[in-house]
Amino acid sequence: MSDALVGEALDTLSPALAETGAEIDRLLNELLAVPADSRDRLYEAMRHAAIGGGKRLRPLLVLATCDLFHVDRRRALRVGLAVECVHVYSLIHDDMPCMDDDDLRRGRPTVHKAWDEATAILAGDSLHALAFEVLADEATHEDPFVRAELVAELARAAGPSGMAGGQMMDLRAEEMALDLAAVTRLQQLKTGALIGFCLEAGAIMGRVPPEGRTPLRGYARDVGLAFQIADDLLDAEGEESKTGKRVGKDRTAGKETFVSLLGSERARQQAEALVEQAAVHLQAFGAEADLLRAIARFAVERDH
């Protein structure tokens, strides 16, 4: 990918990420106001994990897709908030000793290190529940059928047919040798399902029928895989000071990844090919899809 294209993508993306991050933090600050009772520890832990830091890429994907269909930004932000709650819950649990056992996340101590394991479990559980509370609220959409579809799709993306199922496959990956098809399937669930929801949600909010969502699903599939390949490259070659988390853990655990199976150069080429393919899925859209195109480029060029 040319330096000019990368620079153009960053020029488009940087202010959008900053604005989205500030808006999501504002909503989280309201949602997670600390109560004056013994739940304060739980709320402080949720705030620690959720507010500040992070790329906010998933909420931005929701907003960018909603923009294609002229969805009210305040409502789109609520869907972005819900998906970020699910994402953060997954990180809290993923970092725990029984899972990936990480001490650092987003450049700060993980929740179970800053507090304890019980608090981390409850913080993750609470964020997971809050996501569905936000989607089910009439403030997200006046149509109960739209809200019900959002809830159903997020549940599917987060559960055993999506992210949680992929996480289980990832835990068992240390016990077996996986080929490229198996690693691809694992990552389509673990990382790709929630990214897929972001595009699906924008189309649901825009009242696009299922048969009209095929290009967005194709984009989500390709960007999700490109994003995971970039993660594998960062784990293999990145710097902890930039990534904000421990690197080299896949190699230490003996897990097969896109990098271990393809090598760094071929993995990078595959990620770039996926980004080009993602752009093809957006051919029916004009300048209103430029933010989605920039996000795809960012997926493979980021350093964190």
Secondary structure, DSSP 8 states (H G I E B T S, - for coil): --HHHHHHHHHHHHHHHHHHHHHHHHHHHHHT---SSTTHHHHHHHHHHHSS-S--HHHHHHHHHHHHTT--HHHHHHHHHHHHHHHHHHHHHHTSTTTT--SEETTEE-HHHHS-HHHHHHHHHHHHHHHHHHHHSTTT-S-HHHHHHHHHHHHHHHSTTTHHHHHHHHHHGGGS---HHHHHHHHIIIIIHHHHHHHHHHHHHTT--GGG-HHHHHHHHHHHHHHHHHHHHHHHH--HHHHSS--SHHHHHT---HHHHH-HHHHHHHHHHHHHHHHHHTTT--GGGHHHHHHHHHHHH---
